[in-house]
Amino acid sequence: MLISGRLAISANSKQMWLSAISRGFSSDVGSGATKRICIVGSGPAGFYAAQYILKHLNGSVVDVIEKLPVPFGLVRYGVAPDHPEVKNVINTFTKTAEHKNFNFWGNVALGKDVSLQNLRERYHAVLLTYGADQDRQLNIPNEDQPNVLSARKFVEWYNGLPGAQHLNPILGGQTVTILGQGNVAVDVARMLLSPLDVLRVDTTEYALETLSRSKVEQVYLVGRRGPLQAAFTIKELREMLKLPNVQTLWRPDDFTDVPAQIPNLQRPRKRLTELMLKSLSEQSASTSNKKQFLPIFLRAPKFIKDNKIELTVTKLQNDIAVPTNRSEHLQADLLLRSIGYKSTCVDGGICFDKRSGCVYNEYGRVLKDAASKTVDKGLYVAGWLGTGPTGVILTTMNGAFSVAKTICDDILSNEVDTSKAKLGLEAKQFKRLVTWSHWERIDQAEMQAGQKLCKPREKFVDVEEMLKVAGL
């Protein structure tokens, strides 16, 4: 299966290639490869970078290592189940994976199974794209209460990330308050308010079972700043406004000065603001619909106690939310924090900024140290690990292409020395290495399990189960 779609080769060469794959080794059969690049992380940034390098750098081999046994990162575990069209990029990634000079090394964690130093000894260039897997904290009292969860973890829970199946969110109350107004926050609100049938597309069965018993009727979406600074997109808002049996209720006072500013707005912001104002003008005092979506602006979290949160009323000064001496309380049977992600430093050899949660870099080139800004030749970063958690998949694609071009340019200009041969990783270094053919077994098994449930797939949520299905 791993060979399908690749260039035709002789019978002997084909046998050599199949033999190499069965052992899990990287192979250069027929490629004339002289340049080895390792990409750490198999999410969008990693795959887009691999795609660019294989297309533009002749004689290159790209090995992608991934800590999970399965690829695709945020596309698999971060995209909302009712957005299957976004997941179509997996088809593009699969074509990249079928390139004769591409190798997938799953179940291999940087900093645990292999060190950065080891990778740099075995590759001409290393690109870090392992993403952002931690949350920014509110840093307010009682943030560690059982009814306070991360929106990121909630997303991973319904998307089936291994380990997240034990989250057990409390959905027995009527009210959920989400702190943050980005697309992730709106995704979570939509998951809580949507009809169950809409969510069956790619939501895990255990999450569907829990959501079927949900008593949630009101979802608040709280932001520190005003409507003109809302971080969600017009697409996300339109979807919310179209939800059946859900009423969107805005606070008119939040929009007092907004209409006068519309002529000065850039087109995307103008269209989003006009949609909010249109929805506000059409909203009724009637609460005949059972469920409600309640965006609230100019409020900052101050204190959590039991099932309530105290919010400080803010005002804007140069687009910055400044606290006032007024406050109010809001019900929050479940409180979800959605104020941004951050990355972690998984290996001591990475020049990492703990404050920003990013790798120190200049245009994708990783620095040896932050003070001198000296480039660490041959080491690169792309995606949220380098930029912070901003933008959508298209943003990530453009950024990954840009860094991949930098890698190609540096190699072609001899800024990165490729005169000495590099071996790449060897399968014998790892106990249970997952190759692309192993992933295809997992993929097929998930789709077969999904067919029985009238779904595209039912994901395995346990790493050990994945490895057994892969035959490891």
C-alpha positions in Angstrom: 0.0 0.0 0.0 2.9 2.3 0.7 4.0 2.0 -2.9 0.8 3.0 -4.5 0.9 6.1 -6.6 4.7 6.2 -6.8 7.0 6.1 -9.8 7.5 2.8 -11.5 10.7 1.0 -10.7 12.3 -2.3 -11.7 11.3 -5.6 -10.1 14.6 -5.9 -8.3 14.5 -2.3 -7.1 10.9 -2.7 -6.0 11.8 -5.8 -4.0 14.6 -3.9 -2.3 12.2 -1.0 -1.6 9.6 -3.3 -0.1 12.2 -5.0 2.0 13.4 -1.7 3.4 9.9 -0.6 4.2 9.2 -3.9 6.0 12.2 -3.2 8.2 11.1 0.4 8.8 14.3 1.9 7.4 14.6 5.1 5.4 15.4 4.3 1.8 17.1 6.1 -1.0 16.4 3.5 -3.7 16.5 5.2 -7.1 16.5 8.7 -5.5 20.1 9.8 -5.7 19.4 11.5 -2.3 22.2 13.6 -0.9 20.2 15.9 1.4 18.5 14.6 4.5 15.9 16.7 6.4 14.1 15.6 9.5 10.8 17.3 10.4 9.6 16.9 14.0 5.8 16.9 14.1 3.3 15.6 11.5 0.7 18.3 11.7 -0.1 20.8 8.9 3.2 22.8 9.3 5.2 19.6 9.1 3.4 18.2 6.1 3.3 21.4 4.1 7.0 21.9 4.7 7.7 18.3 3.5 5.6 18.9 0.4 7.5 22.0 -0.5 11.0 20.5 0.2 10.3 17.3 -1.8 9.0 19.4 -4.8 11.8 22.0 -4.8 15.0 20.3 -3.5 16.3 17.6 -5.8 17.9 14.7 -4.1 16.2 15.2 -0.8 14.8 12.7 1.7 12.4 13.9 4.3 11.8 11.9 7.5 8.9 13.1 9.7 8.9 11.9 13.3 5.7 12.1 15.4 5.2 11.3 19.1 1.8 9.7 18.4 1.4 6.5 16.3 -0.9 8.5 13.9 -0.3 11.6 11.7 -2.0 14.9 11.0 -1.8 16.6 14.4 -4.3 19.5 14.7 -6.2 18.5 11.6 -7.1 15.1 13.3 -7.5 16.4 16.8 -8.3 20.1 16.6 -10.7 20.6 13.7 -14.4 20.5 14.7 -16.2 17.3 13.8 -18.8 19.2 11.9 -16.2 20.8 9.6 -15.2 17.7 7.5 -14.3 20.0 4.6 -11.4 21.4 6.5 -10.1 17.8 7.0 -9.8 17.3 3.3 -6.3 18.6 3.5 -5.5 15.1 4.7 -5.8 14.0 1.1 -3.0 16.4 0.2 -0.8 15.2 3.1 -1.4 11.6 2.1 -0.1 12.3 -1.4 3.1 13.8 0.1 3.5 10.8 2.3 3.3 8.6 -0.8 6.4 10.3 -2.3 9.3 7.8 -2.7 11.6 10.0 -0.6 9.2 10.6 2.3 9.2 8.5 5.5 6.9 8.6 8.5 8.3 7.6 11.9 5.4 7.5 14.4 5.6 6.7 18.1 8.9 8.6 18.3 9.0 11.5 20.8 11.7 14.2 20.6 13.3 14.5 24.0 12.3 11.1 25.1 13.0 8.5 22.3 15.5 10.6 20.5 17.4 13.8 21.3 17.8 16.9 19.2 21.6 16.3 19.2 21.1 12.8 17.7 18.8 14.2 15.0 21.3 16.9 14.1 24.1 14.3 13.8 22.0 12.2 11.4 20.4 14.9 9.3 21.7 17.9 7.3 18.7 20.0 8.5 16.1 19.6 11.3 12.8 21.4 11.2 10.7 21.7 14.5 7.0 21.8 14.0 5.6 20.0 17.0 3.0 22.7 17.7 1.4 24.1 20.9 0.0 21.6 23.4 -0.4 23.7 26.5 -2.8 26.4 27.7 -2.4 29.9 28.8 -3.7 30.3 32.3 -6.2 32.9 33.6 -4.1 33.3 36.8 -7.1 34.1 39.0 -8.3 32.5 42.3 -9.9 29.1 42.2 -8.9 28.4 38.6 -8.2 24.8 39.6 -11.8 24.0 40.5 -13.2 20.7 39.0 -15.7 22.7 36.9 -13.0 24.8 35.3 -11.5 23.1 32.2 -9.4 24.0 29.2 -11.3 24.5 26.0 -8.3 22.8 24.3 -8.8 19.7 26.4 -12.5 19.8 25.7 -11.8 19.8 22.0 -9.3 17.0 22.3 -11.9 15.1 24.3 -14.6 15.1 21.6 -11.9 14.6 18.9 -10.4 11.5 20.6 -6.8 12.5 21.4 -5.2 9.6 23.4 -5.5 10.4 27.1 -8.3 13.0 26.7 -11.0 10.3 26.9 -10.9 10.6 30.7 -11.7 14.3 30.9 -15.3 13.8 32.0 -16.7 17.3 31.5 -19.6 18.3 33.8 -22.6 18.9 31.5 -25.3 18.4 34.1 -25.8 22.1 34.7 -27.7 24.6 32.5 -25.0 27.1 32.0 -21.5 27.0 30.4 -19.3 30.0 30.3 -16.4 30.2 27.8 -13.7 32.7 28.5 -12.3 33.8 25.2 -13.8 34.7 21.8 -11.6 33.0 19.2 -12.7 30.3 16.8 -11.9 27.6 19.2 -14.2 29.1 21.8 -17.0 29.4 19.1 -16.3 25.8 18.0 -16.9 24.6 21.6 -20.0 26.7 21.9 -21.4 25.2 18.7 -20.6 21.6 19.9 -22.5 22.3 23.1 -25.6 23.7 21.4 -25.8 21.7 18.1 -28.2 18.9 17.5 -26.5 15.5 18.2 -27.1 14.2 14.6 -25.0 17.1 13.2 -22.0 16.0 15.4 -22.0 12.3 14.5 -19.7 13.0 11.5 -16.4 12.6 13.4 -17.1 12.9 17.1 -16.0 10.0 19.3 -18.8 7.7 20.6 -18.0 8.3 24.3 -18.3 12.1 23.7 -21.6 11.6 21.8 -22.9 9.6 24.7 -22.0 12.3 27.2 -23.4 15.1 25.0 -26.7 13.2 24.6 -27.2 13.5 28.3 -26.2 17.2 28.4 -28.5 19.6 30.3 -26.7 22.7 28.9 -29.1 25.4 27.7 -27.1 28.6 27.8 -23.6 29.2 26.6 -21.9 32.5 27.4 -18.9 33.7 25.3 -17.0 36.3 27.3 -14.3 38.7 25.9 -12.2 41.3 27.6 -12.5 43.7 24.6 -15.3 44.9 22.4 -17.1 43.7 19.3 -14.6 45.4 17.0 -11.8 43.2 18.5 -13.7 39.9 18.5 -11.3 37.1 17.3 -13.8 34.8 15.8 -14.3 34.8 12.0 -17.5 35.6 10.1 -17.8 32.0 9.0 -17.8 30.8 12.6 -20.4 33.4 13.6 -22.7 32.6 10.6 -22.7 28.9 11.7 -23.7 29.9 15.2 -26.5 32.2 14.0 -27.9 29.4 11.8 -28.1 26.7 14.6 -31.6 25.3 14.8 -33.5 26.0 18.1 -30.7 28.3 19.3 -31.3 32.0 20.0 -28.3 34.4 19.9 -28.7 37.2 22.4 -26.4 40.2 22.3 -26.1 42.9 24.9 -27.1 46.2 23.2 -24.9 48.3 25.5 -21.8 46.5 24.1 -22.5 48.1 20.7 -23.2 51.7 21.7 -20.4 53.3 19.7 -19.9 50.6 17.1 -22.1 51.7 14.1 -20.3 55.0 13.8 -17.0 53.2 13.3 -18.1 50.9 10.5 -17.0 53.2 7.6 -13.4 53.2 8.9 -13.1 49.4 9.2 -11.2 47.1 6.8 -13.5 44.9 4.7 -13.2 41.6 6.7 -13.8 43.4 10.0 -16.5 45.5 8.5 -18.5 42.5 7.3 -18.2 40.7 10.6 -19.3 43.8 12.5 -22.3 44.3 10.2 -23.3 40.7 10.7 -23.3 41.2 14.5 -25.3 44.4 14.2 -27.8 42.8 11.9 -28.3 39.9 14.3 -28.7 42.4 17.2 -31.3 44.3 15.3 -33.3 41.2 14.6 -33.1 39.6 18.0 -36.4 39.3 19.9 -37.1 39.5 23.6 -38.9 36.2 23.2 -37.1 33.2 24.6 -39.2 30.6 22.9 -36.1 28.7 21.7 -34.8 26.4 24.4 -31.1 27.1 24.0 -29.2 30.4 24.0 -25.9 31.6 22.7 -24.9 34.7 24.7 -21.8 36.7 23.6 -20.6 39.2 26.2 -18.0 41.9 25.6 -15.9 44.2 27.8 -15.7 41.7 30.7 -12.5 40.2 32.2 -12.4 37.2 34.6 -11.6 38.2 38.2 -12.5 35.4 40.6 -14.1 32.0 40.5 -16.2 30.7 43.3 -18.3 27.5 43.1 -20.5 27.8 40.1 -20.1 31.5 39.5 -17.4 33.8 38.1 -16.9 37.4 39.0 -16.2 39.6 36.0 -14.6 43.0 35.9 -16.2 45.5 33.6 -13.5 46.9 31.2 -13.3 49.8 28.9 -11.1 50.3 25.8 -8.1 52.5 25.6 -6.3 52.3 22.3 -7.8 48.8 21.8 -6.5 47.6 25.2 -9.0 46.4 27.8 -8.6 48.5 31.0 -10.4 47.4 34.2 -12.9 49.7 35.8 -14.2 49.6 39.4 -17.4 47.9 38.3 -18.0 44.1 38.3 -20.8 41.6 37.8 -21.4 37.9 38.5 -22.1 35.2 35.9 -23.4 31.7 36.4 -20.9 29.0 35.3 -21.9 25.4 36.0 -19.0 24.6 33.7 -16.3 27.1 32.9 -14.0 26.7 29.8 -10.8 28.6 29.5 -10.0 29.5 25.8 -7.4 32.3 25.9 -4.7 30.8 23.8 -2.2 28.0 23.5 1.5 27.8 24.1 4.3 25.4 23.2 6.7 23.5 25.5 10.4 22.9 25.3 10.8 19.2 24.8 14.5 19.1 24.5 17.3 21.0 26.3 19.0 21.8 23.0 16.2 24.1 21.8 16.6 27.8 22.4 13.2 28.4 23.9 11.4 31.5 25.2 9.3 30.3 28.1 7.5 33.6 28.4 6.1 33.6 24.9 6.0 29.8 24.6 7.9 29.8 21.3 11.3 28.9 19.9 13.6 31.9 19.4 14.0 32.3 15.7 14.3 34.8 12.9 12.1 34.0 9.9 12.2 30.3 10.8 15.9 30.0 11.5 16.4 29.0 15.1 18.8 31.0 17.1 21.7 29.7 19.2 20.8 32.1 22.0 18.4 35.0 22.3 21.0 37.6 23.3 23.3 37.4 20.3 20.7 36.4 17.8 23.2 34.1 16.2 21.6 31.6 13.8 22.0 27.9 14.7 22.7 26.7 11.1 20.7 23.7 10.0 18.0 24.1 12.7 14.6 25.6 11.8 11.1 26.1 13.2 7.7 26.5 11.6 4.0 26.6 12.7 2.8 27.6 16.1 6.0 26.5 17.8 7.7 29.4 16.0 5.0 32.0 15.7 2.6 31.3 18.5 -1.0 30.0 18.1 -2.2 32.4 15.4 -4.2 32.1 12.2 -5.9 29.2 10.5 -4.6 26.3 8.4 -4.1 28.5 5.4 -1.9 30.7 7.6 0.1 27.7 8.7 0.5 26.5 5.1 2.0 29.9 4.0 4.3 30.0 7.0 5.5 26.4 6.4 6.1 27.1 2.7 8.1 30.1 3.6 10.3 28.3 6.1 10.7 25.3 3.7 11.9 27.7 1.0 14.4 29.1 3.5 15.7 25.6 4.1 16.0 24.9 0.4 17.8 28.3 -0.2 20.2 27.7 2.7 21.1 24.2 1.3 21.5 25.3 -2.3 23.6 28.3 -1.3 25.8 26.0 1.0 24.8 28.0 4.1 24.0 24.5 5.3 26.7 22.0 4.5 25.5 18.9 2.8 28.9 17.6 1.6 29.0 14.9 4.2 26.6 12.0 3.9 24.1 11.6 6.7 22.5 8.3 7.7 19.1 9.4 9.0 17.4 7.4 11.8 17.5 3.6 12.0 14.6 1.4 13.0 16.7 -0.5 15.5 16.9 2.7 17.6 13.2 2.3 18.5 11.1 -0.5 20.0 7.8 0.0 18.3 8.3 2.3 15.3 5.2 3.1 13.3 5.7 3.5 9.6 3.2 4.8 7.0 2.1 1.3 6.2 1.4 0.7 9.9 -0.7 3.9 9.9 -2.6 2.7 6.9 -3.6 -0.4 9.0 -4.9 1.9 11.8 -6.6 4.1 9.3 -8.5 1.1 7.7 -9.5 -0.3 11.0 -10.9 3.1 12.1 -12.9 3.4 8.9 -14.3 -0.1 9.3 -15.3 0.7 12.9 -16.9 3.9 11.7 -19.0 2.0 9.0 -20.7 0.0 11.7 -21.7 3.2 13.4 -22.7 5.0 10.2 -19.7 7.4 10.5 -16.6 8.0 8.4 -14.5 6.6 11.2 -14.3 5.8 14.9 -10.9 6.7 16.2 -8.8 4.6 18.5 -8.2 6.7 21.6 -5.6 4.4 23.3 -2.0 4.3 22.0 -1.6 0.6 23.0 -4.6 -0.3 21.0 -3.3 1.6 18.0 0.0 -0.2 18.1 -1.7 -3.6 18.3 -3.9 -2.8 15.3 -0.7 -1.8 13.5 0.7 -5.2 14.3 3.4 -3.9 16.6 
